[in-house]
Amino acid sequence: MKIRLGLLGVADSLEIIQSVTNEYSEFICTPVEVLTEEDLDEKVAPLINEMDMWLCTGPITYEIVQDWNKIDAPVFHVGYNGSTLYKTVLRVLYEQKIAVDEISFDSCDAPTWENALQEAGISIKLKYVESEVISLEGLIHYHYELWKSGKTKAAITGHPIHHELQRLGVPAYRSLPSTMAAEAVLTQILRTYEMLHYKSTQIAVQIIEIDSFLDLKKDNFSTDELFRIELKYMETLLSYTKTVHGSVKPSGLGRYVIFTTRGLLQDITNNYSQIPEMEDFDQISKEAVTCGIGIGQTVYDAEINAGNALLHAKEAGKGSWMVCFDDKTIAGPLGKPEQLTYSYTSEQLESLSQETSLSVMTLNKLKSSLKKLASDELNANELAKYMQIPARSARRILTTLEEKGYAEVVAEEKPHTRGRPRKIYKIAQF
């Protein structure tokens, strides 16, 4: 097992981390010196697909990478542990002959710094701690203004902020990553890689239903024509099965089962967000193919989950693809702008289902829609859009919930065109 690990940070921190990674045969490291998002665009972007994981040498670099938001692979950072933090503080106190509350801090929150100081026998509430990495300029301004106004006499920060503060005359100190903290995060990376590798080799089953009648031309029905269409679909499925390194078997008229692995399906569906491209499928053909994907520890579990996913896909409409994971969460429809993720196992929802006569599936979709909306207030049209159901069905759901005391009308809005005012419902938590 060789893990391609990208190291991100400044030169001296990278040297410290590399001295630790050299002791691990599992890593192939590529150090990249970065300070800003411009560095990430120039130096990291070309390497994005060449690394399995990334490690930032400190919290500030990590925040810059997170804000850049272009790396899909797992990103870790070396945290500042107690010994690293209080060692830096004690150095400041010794050299500057000042009190702890005359120092400004960043990178970690106040409790982290205070706990580190307690390890050295110093109990104090810190006054000036900026726990958010607002921006490099923002942090420089934060420390400089405190020092300029006389509130502080020194700053503890990271690179390149401490260089700029020193240039401005501020006594600035920098925390460097410790070997102990580096070893801890490398152990975490190894465990994460093993877990992801295990997940990618899990069994994945696709149950595909094809409605061959959609491809039949009007007044051209014959068993020969139907058989020809079935053969065309089977050919396409065989070609697709090769791309996922799987095997396919028929399971009744118009139904096929494909066996593959989670990792391969995850790649071809772009992390279960898109329907895979199948050659020779026109728009009509795509609408004819409905699919349920199941993930499981065993073939049996994966098939059961694929069957559940197919039921949800059929409810979402022809041509829909849904996936059911091993934790019983459902996601989809793939390729649609409004995708939902919900669980179909919940005692609370089972109870609510019996009380309202709405299915657990419907209640799950409603719950997921509210989460996506980030609001507990909505009208029938909004609910219909998120649940991908007719507006009439959405109105029935809301009316039922209102009758059972789980929703109330809180306002009405006039539509732009003519028509009745739309009721806005507030949904109770469930």
ROVO-847724 format. One record per residue (C-alpha): z, x, y. Coordinates in Angstrom, 3 decimals, always signed. Each point is the difference from the previous one (the first is absolute). Layout:
BEGIN
+----------+----------+----------+
!        z !        x !        y !
+----------+----------+----------+
!        Z !        X !        Y !
...
+----------+----------+----------+
***
This chain:
BEGIN
+----------+----------+----------+
!        z !        x !        y !
+----------+----------+----------+
!   +0.000 !   +0.000 !   +0.000 !
!   -1.096 !   +1.499 !   +3.322 !
!   +0.765 !   -1.882 !   +3.215 !
!   -2.221 !   +0.735 !   +3.001 !
!   +2.538 !   +0.024 !   +2.841 !
!   -0.984 !   +0.197 !   +3.669 !
!   +2.662 !   +1.625 !   +2.201 !
!   +0.061 !   -1.070 !   +3.654 !
!   +2.013 !   +1.607 !   +2.793 !
!   +0.326 !   +3.098 !   +2.158 !
!   -0.447 !   +3.565 !   -1.222 !
!   +3.626 !   +1.123 !   -0.427 !
!   +1.045 !   -3.272 !   -1.696 !
!   -2.999 !   +0.215 !   -2.325 !
!   +1.087 !   +3.497 !   -1.042 !
!   +3.475 !   -1.277 !   -0.933 !
!   -1.417 !   -2.897 !   -2.043 !
!   -2.570 !   +2.227 !   -1.728 !
!   +2.727 !   +2.449 !   -1.030 !
!   +1.566 !   -2.919 !   -1.888 !
!   -3.207 !   -1.520 !   -1.442 !
!   -0.951 !   +3.429 !   -1.390 !
!   +2.815 !   -0.510 !   -2.522 !
!   -1.661 !   -3.192 !   -1.324 !
!   -2.981 !   +0.436 !   -2.325 !
!   -0.845 !   -3.731 !   +0.315 !
!   -1.286 !   +0.296 !   +3.590 !
!   -3.262 !   +1.277 !   +1.438 !
!   +0.811 !   +0.153 !   +3.723 !
!   -2.332 !   -0.092 !   +2.989 !
!   +1.876 !   +0.788 !   +3.254 !
!   -1.436 !   -1.505 !   +3.191 !
!   +1.492 !   +0.858 !   +3.391 !
!   +0.147 !   -3.164 !   +2.118 !
!   +1.714 !   -0.985 !   +3.253 !
!   -1.927 !   -3.019 !   +1.292 !
!   -2.242 !   -2.867 !   -1.121 !
!   -2.966 !   +2.075 !   +1.187 !
!   +0.997 !   +2.633 !   -2.574 !
!   +0.146 !   -2.711 !   -2.665 !
!   -3.501 !   -1.218 !   +0.897 !
!   -1.392 !   +3.524 !   -0.054 !
!   +1.852 !   +1.617 !   -2.907 !
!   +1.439 !   -2.723 !   -2.247 !
!   -2.706 !   -2.695 !   +0.039 !
!   -2.480 !   +2.197 !   -1.984 !
!   +2.678 !   +0.589 !   -2.688 !
!   +1.262 !   -3.572 !   -0.410 !
!   -1.749 !   -0.652 !   -3.323 !
!   +0.792 !   +3.448 !   -1.395 !
!   +3.810 !   -0.400 !   -0.120 !
!   +2.181 !   -2.034 !   -2.363 !
!   +2.987 !   +0.006 !   +2.363 !
!   +1.084 !   +1.359 !   +3.372 !
!   +3.218 !   +1.643 !   +1.200 !
!   +0.964 !   +0.306 !   +3.676 !
!   +2.386 !   +2.813 !   +0.892 !
!   +2.126 !   -2.192 !   +2.282 !
!   +0.598 !   -3.516 !   +1.367 !
!   -2.045 !   +0.474 !   +3.190 !
!   -3.130 !   +1.079 !   -1.883 !
!   +0.603 !   -2.885 !   -2.427 !
!   +0.137 !   -2.557 !   +2.838 !
!   -3.225 !   +1.378 !   +1.512 !
!   -1.718 !   -0.303 !   -3.407 !
!   +1.332 !   -3.553 !   -0.469 !
!   -1.276 !   -1.032 !   +3.448 !
!   -3.388 !   +1.555 !   -0.830 !
!   -0.062 !   -2.333 !   -3.012 !
!   -3.058 !   +1.417 !   -1.758 !
!   +1.573 !   +1.374 !   -3.187 !
!   +0.139 !   -2.389 !   -2.967 !
!   +1.711 !   +2.445 !   -2.383 !
!   +3.827 !   +0.193 !   -0.014 !
!   +1.414 !   +1.996 !   +2.947 !
!   +3.467 !   +1.620 !   -0.141 !
!   +2.010 !   +2.071 !   +2.449 !
!   +2.781 !   +2.562 !   -0.235 !
!   +3.115 !   -1.661 !   +1.385 !
!   +2.689 !   +1.788 !   +1.924 !
!   +3.111 !   +0.127 !   -2.178 !
!   +3.568 !   +0.522 !   +1.174 !
!   +0.104 !   +3.781 !   -0.289 !
!   -3.296 !   +0.405 !   +1.901 !
!   +1.166 !   -2.231 !   +2.838 !
!   +3.525 !   +1.265 !   +0.572 !
!   -1.172 !   +3.632 !   -0.347 !
!   -2.302 !   -0.582 !   +2.987 !
!   +2.735 !   -1.794 !   +1.984 !
!   +2.537 !   +2.779 !   -0.635 !
!   -2.521 !   +2.570 !   +1.206 !
!   -0.473 !   -1.944 !   +3.258 !
!   +3.756 !   -0.350 !   +0.513 !
!   +0.533 !   +3.728 !   -0.623 !
!   -2.834 !   +1.236 !   +2.242 !
!   +0.276 !   -2.528 !   +2.850 !
!   +3.806 !   -0.490 !   -0.007 !
!   -0.362 !   -3.755 !   +0.575 !
!   +1.366 !   -3.239 !   -1.491 !
!   -1.896 !   -1.950 !   -2.676 !
!   -0.451 !   -3.011 !   +2.304 !
!   -1.908 !   +2.258 !   +2.423 !
!   -2.863 !   +0.370 !   -2.497 !
!   -2.985 !   -2.351 !   -0.319 !
!   -1.472 !   -0.615 !   -3.467 !
!   -3.086 !   -1.547 !   -1.600 !
!   -1.720 !   -0.303 !   -3.443 !
!   +3.013 !   -1.691 !   -1.680 !
!   +2.168 !   -2.947 !   +0.978 !
!   +3.533 !   +0.407 !   +1.402 !
!   +1.865 !   -0.731 !   -3.294 !
!   -1.992 !   +2.749 !   -1.792 !
!   +0.950 !   +2.585 !   +2.634 !
!   +3.622 !   -1.233 !   +0.106 !
!   +0.344 !   +0.165 !   -3.807 !
!   -1.375 !   +3.548 !   +0.033 !
!   +2.565 !   +1.009 !   +2.623 !
!   +2.814 !   -1.598 !   -1.990 !
!   -0.847 !   +2.404 !   -2.846 !
!   +0.907 !   +2.777 !   +2.429 !
!   +3.214 !   -1.784 !   +0.991 !
!   -1.333 !   -1.319 !   +3.333 !
!   +0.572 !   -3.732 !   +0.544 !
!   -1.747 !   -1.294 !   +3.113 !
!   -2.202 !   -2.831 !   +1.242 !
!   -3.226 !   +1.501 !   +1.311 !
!   -1.345 !   -1.257 !   +3.340 !
!   -3.611 !   +1.125 !   +0.106 !
!   -2.017 !   -0.552 !   -3.182 !
!   -3.650 !   -1.120 !   +0.001 !
!   -0.626 !   -1.127 !   -3.587 !
!   -3.573 !   -1.237 !   +0.616 !
!   -2.925 !   +2.408 !   +0.329 !
!   -1.480 !   -1.760 !   +3.030 !
!   -2.530 !   +2.809 !   +0.608 !
!   +0.162 !   +3.744 !   +0.500 !
!   -0.247 !   -0.479 !   +3.775 !
!   +2.594 !   -2.782 !   -0.161 !
!   +2.513 !   +2.192 !   -1.840 !
!   -0.568 !   +2.910 !   +2.398 !
!   +0.597 !   -2.373 !   +2.927 !
!   +3.131 !   -1.431 !   -1.696 !
!   +1.709 !   +3.390 !   -0.468 !
!   -1.194 !   +1.434 !   +3.327 !
!   +1.226 !   -2.930 !   +2.111 !
!   +3.452 !   +0.091 !   -1.636 !
!   +0.272 !   +3.737 !   +0.658 !
!   -1.402 !   -0.267 !   +3.542 !
!   +2.486 !   -2.757 !   +0.907 !
!   +2.890 !   +2.131 !   -1.275 !
!   +0.928 !   -2.316 !   -2.856 !
!   -0.792 !   +2.639 !   -2.629 !
!   -0.053 !   +3.790 !   -0.145 !
!   -2.134 !   +0.530 !   -3.152 !
!   -2.373 !   -1.800 !   -2.368 !
!   -0.588 !   +0.084 !   -3.758 !
!   -3.519 !   -1.063 !   -0.954 !
!   -3.092 !   +1.070 !   -1.929 !
!   -3.182 !   +1.969 !   +0.565 !
!   -1.922 !   -0.043 !   +2.377 !
!   +2.493 !   -1.900 !   +2.180 !
!   +2.566 !   +2.812 !   +0.108 !
!   -2.649 !   +2.492 !   +1.227 !
!   -1.003 !   -2.290 !   +2.862 !
!   +3.657 !   -0.669 !   +0.907 !
!   +0.719 !   +3.744 !   +0.031 !
!   -2.985 !   +0.458 !   +2.325 !
!   +1.585 !   -2.599 !   +2.310 !
!   +3.297 !   +1.900 !   -0.053 !
!   +1.911 !   -2.237 !   -2.441 !
!   +2.121 !   +1.841 !   -2.617 !
!   -1.773 !   -1.515 !   -3.022 !
!   +0.650 !   +0.648 !   -3.680 !
!   -1.929 !   -0.916 !   -3.081 !
!   +1.065 !   -1.176 !   -3.453 !
!   -1.966 !   +1.606 !   -2.830 !
!   -0.293 !   -1.516 !   -3.499 !
!   +2.458 !   +1.366 !   -2.554 !
!   -1.047 !   +1.125 !   -3.485 !
!   +2.471 !   -2.508 !   -1.473 !
!   -1.639 !   -2.903 !   +1.861 !
!   -3.454 !   +1.264 !   -1.027 !
!   +1.040 !   +0.149 !   -3.671 !
!   +1.357 !   -3.560 !   +0.195 !
!   -3.233 !   -1.440 !   +1.384 !
!   -2.161 !   +1.972 !   -2.474 !
!   +2.022 !   -1.521 !   -2.855 !
!   -0.630 !   -3.428 !   +1.543 !
!   -3.743 !   +0.740 !   +0.197 !
!   -0.091 !   +0.989 !   -3.681 !
!   +1.736 !   -3.236 !   -1.027 !
!   -2.290 !   -2.111 !   +2.182 !
!   -3.099 !   +1.679 !   -1.428 !
!   +1.182 !   -0.620 !   -3.576 !
!   +0.724 !   -3.653 !   +0.826 !
!   -3.432 !   -0.509 !   +1.624 !
!   -1.719 !   +1.756 !   -2.909 !
!   +1.810 !   -2.288 !   -2.443 !
!   -0.954 !   -3.088 !   +2.033 !
!   -3.666 !   +1.024 !   +0.148 !
!   -0.158 !   +0.179 !   -3.807 !
!   +1.445 !   -3.500 !   -0.471 !
!   -2.195 !   -2.501 !   -1.841 !
!   -2.206 !   -2.213 !   +2.168 !
!   -1.846 !   -3.028 !   -1.364 !
!   -2.680 !   -2.004 !   +1.785 !
!   -0.841 !   -3.502 !   -1.161 !
!   -3.323 !   -0.983 !   +1.520 !
!   -1.427 !   -3.523 !   -0.053 !
!   -3.676 !   -0.455 !   +0.829 !
!   -1.539 !   -3.340 !   +0.965 !
!   -3.588 !   +0.553 !   -1.170 !
!   -1.035 !   -3.463 !   +1.203 !
!   +0.187 !   +1.204 !   +3.622 !
!   -2.997 !   +2.243 !   -0.647 !
!   -2.121 !   -2.741 !   -1.575 !
!   -2.861 !   -1.215 !   +2.150 !
!   -0.244 !   -3.726 !   +0.600 !
!   -1.978 !   -1.877 !   -2.687 !
!   -0.169 !   +3.190 !   -2.068 !
!   +2.836 !   -0.543 !   -2.458 !
!   -0.558 !   +1.292 !   -3.512 !
!   +2.167 !   +1.794 !   -2.531 !
!   -2.446 !   +2.931 !   +0.089 !
!   +0.368 !   +0.321 !   +3.780 !
!   +3.792 !   -0.224 !   -0.296 !
!   -0.035 !   +2.691 !   -2.694 !
!   -2.180 !   +2.231 !   +2.209 !
!   +2.502 !   -0.325 !   +2.873 !
!   +2.908 !   +0.780 !   -2.344 !
!   -1.800 !   +3.164 !   -1.163 !
!   -0.554 !   +1.054 !   +3.616 !
!   +3.701 !   -0.382 !   +0.744 !
!   +0.981 !   +1.830 !   -3.193 !
!   -2.256 !   +2.924 !   +0.947 !
!   +1.614 !   +0.231 !   +3.422 !
!   +3.484 !   -0.199 !   -1.507 !
!   -0.818 !   +2.793 !   -2.471 !
!   -1.132 !   +2.193 !   +2.894 !
!   +3.154 !   -0.873 !   +1.978 !
!   +2.224 !   +0.686 !   -3.038 !
!   -1.388 !   +3.543 !   -0.182 !
!   +1.079 !   +0.627 !   +3.598 !
!   +3.604 !   -0.927 !   -0.837 !
!   -0.146 !   +1.945 !   -3.306 !
!   +0.947 !   -3.183 !   -1.828 !
!   -1.173 !   -2.211 !   -2.820 !
!   -1.195 !   -3.601 !   +0.161 !
!   +0.081 !   -2.776 !   -2.565 !
!   -1.165 !   -3.646 !   +0.196 !
!   +2.748 !   -2.620 !   -0.187 !
!   -1.855 !   -3.290 !   -0.235 !
!   -2.924 !   -1.467 !   +1.941 !
!   -0.277 !   +1.681 !   +3.407 !
!   +3.307 !   +1.836 !   -0.325 !
!   +0.432 !   +3.770 !   -0.413 !
!   +3.010 !   +2.310 !   -0.289 !
!   -0.142 !   +3.584 !   +1.311 !
!   +2.649 !   +2.587 !   -0.927 !
!   +0.584 !   +2.980 !   +2.306 !
!   +2.851 !   +1.746 !   +1.900 !
!   +1.836 !   -0.843 !   +3.205 !
!   -1.018 !   +3.204 !   +1.803 !
!   -3.733 !   -0.480 !   -0.556 !
!   +0.116 !   -3.633 !   +1.140 !
!   +2.107 !   +0.947 !   +3.010 !
!   -2.674 !   +2.500 !   +1.072 !
!   -2.997 !   -2.287 !   -0.520 !
!   +1.663 !   -2.928 !   +1.841 !
!   +1.299 !   +2.195 !   +2.846 !
!   +3.637 !   -0.613 !   -0.929 !
!   -0.650 !   -3.604 !   -1.064 !
!   -1.443 !   -1.050 !   +3.352 !
!   -3.733 !   -0.337 !   -0.818 !
!   -2.211 !   -1.395 !   -2.752 !
!   -1.810 !   +2.910 !   -1.693 !
!   -3.717 !   +0.330 !   +0.603 !
!   -2.087 !   -1.036 !   -3.007 !
!   -3.670 !   +0.917 !   -0.039 !
!   -2.611 !   -2.770 !   -0.247 !
!   +2.478 !   -2.678 !   +1.139 !
!   -1.388 !   -2.150 !   +2.803 !
!   +2.191 !   -2.378 !   +2.016 !
!   -0.430 !   -2.853 !   -2.504 !
!   +1.001 !   +2.299 !   -2.861 !
!   +3.128 !   +1.142 !   +1.853 !
!   +1.073 !   -3.603 !   +0.513 !
!   -0.454 !   -0.606 !   -3.722 !
!   +2.465 !   +2.743 !   -0.993 !
!   +3.708 !   -0.882 !   +0.127 !
!   +2.454 !   +2.677 !   -1.114 !
!   +3.681 !   +0.463 !   -0.781 !
!   +1.406 !   +3.538 !   -0.227 !
!   +3.233 !   +0.631 !   -1.896 !
!   +2.142 !   +3.151 !   -0.024 !
!   +2.568 !   +0.585 !   -2.740 !
!   +1.955 !   +2.479 !   -2.093 !
!   -1.823 !   -1.225 !   -3.126 !
!   -3.402 !   -1.578 !   -0.668 !
!   +1.754 !   -3.297 !   -0.772 !
!   +1.901 !   +0.009 !   +3.331 !
!   -3.154 !   +0.918 !   +1.914 !
!   -1.988 !   -2.823 !   -1.664 !
!   +2.713 !   -2.556 !   +0.816 !
!   +0.026 !   +1.174 !   +3.627 !
!   -3.818 !   -0.062 !   +0.152 !
!   +0.054 !   -3.613 !   -1.217 !
!   +2.491 !   -0.929 !   +2.735 !
!   -2.126 !   +1.804 !   +2.595 !
!   -3.098 !   -1.892 !   -1.187 !
!   +1.775 !   -3.351 !   +0.442 !
!   +0.882 !   +0.967 !   +3.578 !
!   -3.570 !   +1.224 !   +0.595 !
!   -1.464 !   -3.312 !   -1.187 !
!   +2.337 !   -1.839 !   +2.335 !
!   -1.246 !   +2.197 !   +2.868 !
!   -3.616 !   -1.023 !   -0.724 !
!   -3.140 !   +1.230 !   -1.772 !
!   -0.700 !   +3.701 !   +0.340 !
!   +3.657 !   +0.867 !   +0.685 !
!   +1.786 !   +3.020 !   -1.456 !
!   +3.802 !   +0.154 !   -0.301 !
!   +2.348 !   +2.596 !   -1.482 !
!   +3.374 !   -0.462 !   -1.730 !
!   +2.177 !   +3.127 !   -0.126 !
!   +2.626 !   +0.916 !   -2.576 !
!   +2.785 !   -1.219 !   +2.339 !
!   -1.596 !   -3.487 !   -0.046 !
!   -1.285 !   +0.178 !   +3.580 !
!   -3.427 !   -1.473 !   +0.697 !
!   -2.408 !   +1.404 !   +2.617 !
!   -3.355 !   -1.184 !   +1.276 !
!   -2.594 !   -1.317 !   +0.300 !
!   -1.522 !   +3.489 !   +0.088 !
!   -2.571 !   +0.572 !   +2.720 !
!   +1.249 !   -2.880 !   +2.178 !
!   +1.297 !   +0.676 !   +3.531 !
!   +3.107 !   -2.103 !   -0.677 !
!   +1.595 !   +1.391 !   -3.165 !
!   +3.373 !   -1.147 !   -1.295 !
!   +2.576 !   +1.741 !   -2.180 !
!   +2.645 !   -2.129 !   -1.667 !
!   +2.159 !   -0.281 !   -3.114 !
!   -0.335 !   -2.890 !   -2.425 !
!   +3.451 !   +0.425 !   -1.557 !
!   +2.989 !   -1.300 !   +1.963 !
!   +2.813 !   -2.316 !   -1.055 !
!   +0.386 !   -1.149 !   +3.604 !
!   -3.673 !   -0.943 !   +0.233 !
!   +0.153 !   -1.702 !   -3.405 !
!   +2.826 !   -2.178 !   +1.330 !
!   -1.884 !   -0.731 !   +3.236 !
!   -3.130 !   -0.792 !   -2.007 !
!   +1.839 !   -2.641 !   -2.020 !
!   +1.453 !   -1.504 !   +3.179 !
!   -3.270 !   -0.151 !   +1.967 !
!   -2.556 !   -0.342 !   -2.850 !
!   -1.902 !   +2.926 !   +1.559 !
!   -0.946 !   +2.702 !   -2.510 !
!   +1.773 !   +3.369 !   +0.015 !
!   -3.405 !   +1.556 !   +0.668 !
!   -0.437 !   -2.146 !   +3.135 !
!   +3.519 !   +0.797 !   +1.238 !
!   -0.575 !   +3.717 !   -0.599 !
!   -3.221 !   -0.096 !   +1.992 !
!   +1.777 !   -1.870 !   +2.799 !
!   +2.765 !   +2.613 !   +0.066 !
!   -2.534 !   +2.842 !   +0.094 !
!   -1.976 !   -1.739 !   +2.777 !
!   +3.122 !   -0.337 !   +2.170 !
!   +0.725 !   +3.692 !   -0.549 !
!   -3.530 !   +0.899 !   +1.106 !
!   +0.260 !   -2.256 !   +3.043 !
!   +3.372 !   +1.591 !   +0.848 !
!   +1.147 !   -3.467 !   +1.064 !
!   +1.647 !   -3.060 !   -1.511 !
!   -2.038 !   -2.343 !   +2.233 !
!   -3.598 !   -1.002 !   -0.700 !
!   -2.449 !   -2.908 !   -0.112 !
!   -2.052 !   -1.281 !   -2.924 !
!   -3.164 !   +1.847 !   +1.083 !
!   +1.804 !   +3.359 !   +0.085 !
!   +1.537 !   -0.644 !   -3.410 !
!   -3.400 !   -0.997 !   -1.407 !
!   -1.524 !   +3.237 !   +1.297 !
!   +2.687 !   +2.266 !   -1.475 !
!   +0.273 !   -1.836 !   -3.328 !
!   -3.803 !   -0.453 !   -0.152 !
!   +0.241 !   -3.712 !   -0.756 !
!   -1.428 !   -3.125 !   +1.706 !
!   +1.857 !   -1.169 !   +3.129 !
!   +0.723 !   -3.304 !   -1.743 !
!   +1.872 !   +1.832 !   -2.787 !
!   +1.948 !   +2.015 !   +2.589 !
!   +1.036 !   -3.218 !   +1.783 !
!   +1.187 !   -1.456 !   -3.318 !
!   +2.142 !   +3.097 !   -0.677 !
!   +1.590 !   -0.133 !   +3.460 !
!   +0.603 !   -3.762 !   -0.214 !
!   +1.667 !   +0.405 !   -3.403 !
!   +2.258 !   +2.769 !   +1.303 !
!   +0.891 !   -2.151 !   +3.021 !
!   +0.911 !   -2.955 !   -2.227 !
!   +2.291 !   +2.227 !   -2.090 !
!   +1.673 !   +1.564 !   +3.042 !
!   -1.608 !   +3.445 !   -0.275 !
!   -2.180 !   -0.403 !   +3.098 !
!   +0.194 !   -1.792 !   +3.329 !
!   -2.509 !   -0.766 !   +2.744 !
!   +1.026 !   +2.027 !   +3.063 !
!   -3.042 !   -0.506 !   +2.255 !
!   -3.511 !   -1.372 !   +0.297 !
!   -3.057 !   +1.724 !   +1.422 !
!   -3.196 !   -1.505 !   +1.357 !
!   -3.155 !   +1.403 !   -1.650 !
!   -2.780 !   +1.262 !   +2.305 !
!   -2.365 !   -2.612 !   -1.390 !
!   +0.708 !   -3.684 !   -0.392 !
!   +2.405 !   -1.070 !   -2.672 !
!   +3.603 !   -0.705 !   -0.801 !
!   +2.687 !   +2.445 !   +1.178 !
!   +0.906 !   +2.591 !   -2.625 !
!   +3.580 !   +0.044 !   -1.210 !
!   +1.800 !   +3.337 !   +0.019 !
!   +2.526 !   +0.309 !   -2.815 !
!   +3.037 !   +2.247 !   -0.260 !
!   +0.570 !   +0.993 !   -3.641 !
!   +3.532 !   +0.506 !   -1.280 !
!   +0.758 !   +3.236 !   -1.882 !
!   -0.341 !   -0.247 !   -3.774 !
+----------+----------+----------+
***
